């Protein structure tokens, strides 16, 4: 690609999914060559849509997306498409190219070293853990050696070592990169600038500085806007009070009353819309199944994958009501497989008391029916289906009236996560199983989710690679799946 100052430029770009879901409204921003940019915004604001427009997979309703001549672009998406899960690792990489690559095995070996991952090229993608799939997604973008690298939630499913490796890679990366992530510490390590998409006015602001600098700038701007609006509101009320008083007088007083009303109307128009897309979900409670007691889960043994072999270890863990267990270990050792087996009551060496209601949060949201509308998804878990109760809970998770008739499969990954948590809040599980529950979730929501899980009075088993998250949750047992 010839050297260009701006390699991507959005000029008055508007975009909408159908007539009822506008996403962007005449947005403008540019990305310079060599920059490392964070793309911020609330779940469902349209961040992945911007990636689609950059990739030319989506077309704007109006305006232009300008790309530097010869620009090559590759993206590591949030999740592997379902129709590619049956591919082998080699086939998955081959699919990244529109022509035959004769030295593909050598290229795969080189790029897997970059992402610190070793795997057989004959292995099927579906047999990889979530963390291994995350590494594969990144590698599949890097193998294309693009001028512009787009990363959509790249730390999801990665363990601590994987996040550290990715952070160092991006620090040293010489080309242009745009990253969507909710991991504040990760972003602050390498960000040069931030593109901020406001979900309410559908505009974009562009800031220079690292991630934490920009968060401070946004907070200062919001505080200034709130102060100015408060001053105007006071002045507007004063004018209205005086106008009401003078309007009952005669002659010049009525003229003054009219002038005061006009001034109040002008000041009303001068008030600015405060940035609202920073709002968080409401605090919520997960009620536990009532008719439960004694030993809920007994784990006498468990299996894990070490050097491509299944290894079984003994355990004496017993979980009662109101006890929480963290399942820890590196990517690929078998944590998600173990959780799924427990959720299906099929795990060898694990006994669950009969009659316990199990609620399972999967990191890939495959427990959700993607063909259901959001309304159907929420009603499906309710024993007594009342619209008012459902909407009350949904509103707390920022699930609006407009979202109710959207199919779950058409939601952003972050919105799917909020629907999954709304389902949990509508149930009374005795055993709550969660696999990486912070993936795709806006970091502002995480303390609220942590509080709800900390206060949950049932039995809970969960996996998380985010210390800042599980440090906020009471943990009674830790099962370390380690080599």
N, C-alpha and C positions, 0 to 999 in steps of 0.2 A: 504494500500500500504506500503511495507517495505520502510524504510527511504533510500533515494538515494540522492547523491550530485547533479547529473544532472538527471532531470526527462524527458527532451526532448533534443535530439541531432540530428542536421541535418549534415550529412557527405557527402560532394560532391554531393548534391542533385540538379538535373536538372529537369525541368518540362516545358512542352509547351502545349498550346491548339491548336492542329493541327500543321502542319509543318510550318505555316506562323506566329505563335504567340508564340514565346518563352517567358517564364516568369522568370524562374530561371536558372542560369548557374553555376553549381558546387558550391552551397552556403554551408557555414559551420557556425553554431552557436549552442550554448547550453543555456538551461535555468535551473537554479538551483532551488531546492525545496524551497518554501517560498518567491521567488522573485515576485515583481510586475513590469512587463515589458511593455513598450510601443512599439508597432510596427508602425513605420513611413514609409512614402513613398507617392509619388504623386498618384492622382486618377488614377486607372487602372494599377498601378505598379504590383499588385499581392498580396496585403496584405491578402485579403479574401482567396486567393488560398493557402497561407501558413497555414491558419486555416484549410482548407480542407485537406491538407497533414497531419497536426498534428492529425486531427480527423480520419484519415485513410479512408476518403471519396474519396480522390484522391490518385493516385499512382505515384511516381516519375518515370521519364524516365530512370534515372540512379541515383546511390547513394542510401543512406539509411536514413530513418527517424527512429531513435531509441527511444523507449519509455521505461521508467522504468517498471519493471515487476509489473503487477497488477494495473497500472495507470488508474484511471478513469477520464474521460474528459467530460465536458459539455460546451455548447456554447450558448450565447445569440446573435442571429444574428441581422442584421440591421433592417430587416422587417419580419413580419409574412408571411410565404408562403401562396400564394393565395388559395391553396387547403385546408388550415386550418382555413380560415376566417369564415366558416359556423359552426365550432365547438362551443360548449358551453365552458365556462371557465373550467369546470371540465374535459370535454373531451380533452381539450388542454393540461392540466397537465397529464392526464392519458397517452397521446400519448408519453410523455417523457420516459416512462418505457416499457420494453419488457415483463413485467409480470404484473399480477393483484396486485395492492397495496390496501390492505383491509382497511387501515386507511388513504386513500387518502384525505378525507375531512379535517381531523386534520392537515395533512401535508400542505395542501393548505392554511388553516387558518394561520398557523405559518409562512409560507414563505411570504404571502401577508403582514403580519405585518412588516416583515424585509424590504420590499420595500415601506412601507407606502401607502398601497393601499387597499381599501375596495370595494368589488364588489360581486354581486350575482353569485354563481357558475352556475346558469342556463342561465346567459346572454351570448349571442353570441359574439364571438370575433370581428366580423365585426361591432358590434354596439358600440365598445369602441373607444375613441378618440385616436389620435396618441400618446399622452403622456401616456395614460392608457395602450396602447399596448406595449409601451417601458417598462413600469413597469412589465407587464405580461411576456415579453421576459426574463427579468432579473430573475424574480421569477421562471420561468420554468427551468432555468439553476441551480439556487440555490437549488431547491427542490431535485435535484439529488445528492447533497452533494459531488461534485467531488473533486478529488485531484488537478485538473487543471481547472481553469475557464477561458474561452475565451469570451471576450466581444467585439463585433463589433459595433462601433459607439453608445455606450450606452446612451450618453446624447442627441441624436437626439430626438426631440419632447418633451423632459422634460422641465417643467417650472423651474424657479429659485429655488423653494423649492425642487423640485425633484432632481436637479443636486447637491444641497447642501447635501441632504440625501444620495445620491449615493456616493459622495465624502467621507463623514464620514464613510460610510460602508466600502469602500475600504481601507481607512486608518487603520481601525481596523481588516481587514480581515487577517486571520492567514495562509491561504493556498496560493498556487501559482496562479497568475493571469497574463494573457497577454491581453492588451487592444489596440484596434485600435480606434483612435479618432483624430479629428482635433481641439479639444478644448484645447488650450495651458494652460489656467489657471487650468482647471480640471486636466489635466495630471500632471502638476507640483506638485500637492498636494500630490501625493502618489508614483510617479515613482522611482524605484531603478536603472533601466537601460533601454536602448533604443536599439532596433533592427532596423536598417535603411536599407530599400530596395531601391536600385537605379534602376529606371525604364529604364535607358539607357544601363548600362552594366550588369544589371540583377544579380548583386552581393549583398551581405549583409555585412554591417559593424555593429559591436556590440560595444556599449559604456556603461560605468558605470557612474552613476550620475543621478540627476533629469532631467526633461525634458528641462528646460531652460539652465542648464549646458551643455547639449548635443548640443543644438542649437548653443551655443557659440563655442563649440569645432568644430562643422561642419563648421561654418563660418570662424574660424581661419584656418582650414585645407584648405578650398577653397581659402582663401586669399594667403596662402603660396604656393599652387599649381599654382595659377595665376601668382604670382611673379616669381616663378622658370621657368614657361613656357615663360614669357616675356623675362627673361634673356637668355634662350636658343634660343628664336626666334631671338634676336639681334645677338647672337654669330653665329647662322646659316646663317643669312644674310651677316654678315661680311665674313664668310668663302666662301660663294657663290660669293661675289663681288671679293675677292682676287683670287678665282679659275678662274673666267672668265678673270681676268687680266693676270694671269700667263699662262693660257692655250694657249695664242697667242705667248708666248715666246718659245724658243727652249730648248733642253737638260733637265737639272735638273729642270727648271722652270715648265715644263709640268708634271714632276713627283710630284712636290710640289702641283700643281693644282689638280692632282688626289687624293693626300693625303687629301687636304682640302675638296674635295667633299665627300670623305669617312667619314671624321670627321663630316661633316654636316649631312650626312645620319644617323650616329650613334646618334647624338644629337636629330634628328627628332624623332627617336625611343624612346629616353629617355623622351620626353614630355609626361605628364600624361593627361589622360582624366579628365577634370574638371567635378565635380558633376553637372549635368544639370537638375536633377529632381526637383530642387527648383524653376524652372521658373514659372512665373505666366501667367494668361490670359492677353491679351492686353486690355487696356482701350477701352470701347465701349460706344455707344450711343443708347438709345431706343427712336426712333422718335415717336412722338405722332400723332394721327389722326388729320388731318388738319381741316376738316369741323365740328368742335364742338365748342360750346360756351354755356353760361348760366349755369343753374343748371344741372349737369350731374347725380348725385345720391342724392336722398332724402331718409333719414332714419327717418320715423315717429315712428317706434317701432321695437323691436327685441325680440327674445325668447332665453332663456338659460335654462340649466338643473341644478336644485338645489335640492339636496337630492332626486334624482330620479324622480323629478317632473318638468314639463315644466312651467317656469315662464316668463311672457311677461312684458316688460317695455317700457315706452314711450321714444322717443328721438326726438330731433329737429335738428339733424345734416343734413347739406346740403353741398355737395361737388361740387365744380366747377372745371373747367379746371385748371391744374397746382396746385392741392391741394392733399395732402397726408394724409391718416388716418391710425393710428395704432390701431388694434383691440387687446386689452389686456385682460388677465384673466387667472385663473389657468387651469391646465389640466382637461378635462372632462366637462367643463362648456358649451361647444357647439360652440366654435369659428370656427372650421373647417366645421361644419354643416352649420353654418350661411354663411361662405364664399362660400361654394358650392352652396347654394340656391341663393346667389347673382349672382354668375357666370352663373347659369342656368336661371337667371331672374325669379326665382320662390319664392323669399323670401317675406313673408308677411310683410307688413309695409315698404317695400323698393321699390322705383320707380326709374327706370333707363331711361334716355331720349332715345327715339327711334332713331335708326340708329347708336348707339355707338358700336364700335367694342370692344369686350371683350376678353382679353387674361388672361388665368387662369393657374397659376403654382401650381400644387398640390404637397404636401409633399411626396406622395407615387408614383409620376410620372405616375399615371393611365391615365393622358391626353395624354401620349405618346402611340403609337401603338407598342407594343413589337415585333410584327411580321415584322414591317417595318425595312429595313436597315437604317443606319444613313443617307445615301443620300436621301432615300425616306421620312424620317421624316423631314428633312430640306426643301426639295422641297414642302412638303405638305402644308406649311404655306406661301409659296411665291405666290403672285398674278402674278408676271412675273418671270418665272423660267429660270434663266440663271446660267449656271454652274460656271462661273467665280465669279459672285457676291456671290453665295452660298459658294464656297470654300474660298473666301476671309474672310467672316465672320467666317466660321468654323475654319480656321487656328488660328484666334484670341482666340478661346476657346480650343486650344490644340487638336482639332479634326483633326487628320492626314489623309493622303491619305489612309493609311492601314486600318483605321477604317470605311471608307465609306461603305463598303459592309458587315459590321458586323451587325447582327440584334440587335436592341435596347435592347431586352430582355437579350442578352448575355454580355452587358456592365456592368461594376461595377456601384454601386449606384452613386458614384461621377461622373462618366462619363455620366450617364443619366442626372444628374443635369446640366452638362455643355451643353449637347444637348438641354435641355429645355431652357436654357438661350440663346443659339444660335438661337433657334426658336423665342424667344421674340425679339432679335435684328434684325431678318429678317422681323418682322411685324411692323405695325404702329397702336398699340392699342389706343383706346380712354380711356378705363378703364382697368387698370392692377391690377389683383388680385393675391396676392402671399401668400401661406401658408407655413411658415417656410422655406424660400428660402436658408438658410445657411446649412440646413441638408445635410450631406454627402460631403459638399464642403470643399476642402483644405483651411485652414485658411489664406493662402497667397493670395487667390483669393478674399477674402471677402471685403477688402477695395475697390477693383476695382468695384465689384458688387454694393457696397454701394454708390459709387460715381455716377454710372450710374443711380441708382434709385433716388438719391438725385436730379440729374439734369433732370429727366424725367418731361416733361411739360404737360403730360396728367393727368388724375385722377387716384389715386392709393389707394388701401386698402390692408393692409398686416398684417400678424401675425408673430411675432418673439419673442422668449424667450431669445434672446441674446442681452443684453444691449450694449455690445461693438459694435454690428452691427447697431442697430437702432439709437444709439447716433450719427452716422455719416450721418443720413438721415434727411432731413427737414420734420418735422411732423406738420401739420396744425390742425389736430383734433385727439383726442384719445377717443375711445369708450371703456370704462372699463366694461367688463362683470364680475361683482363681486357679490357674494352672498349678 
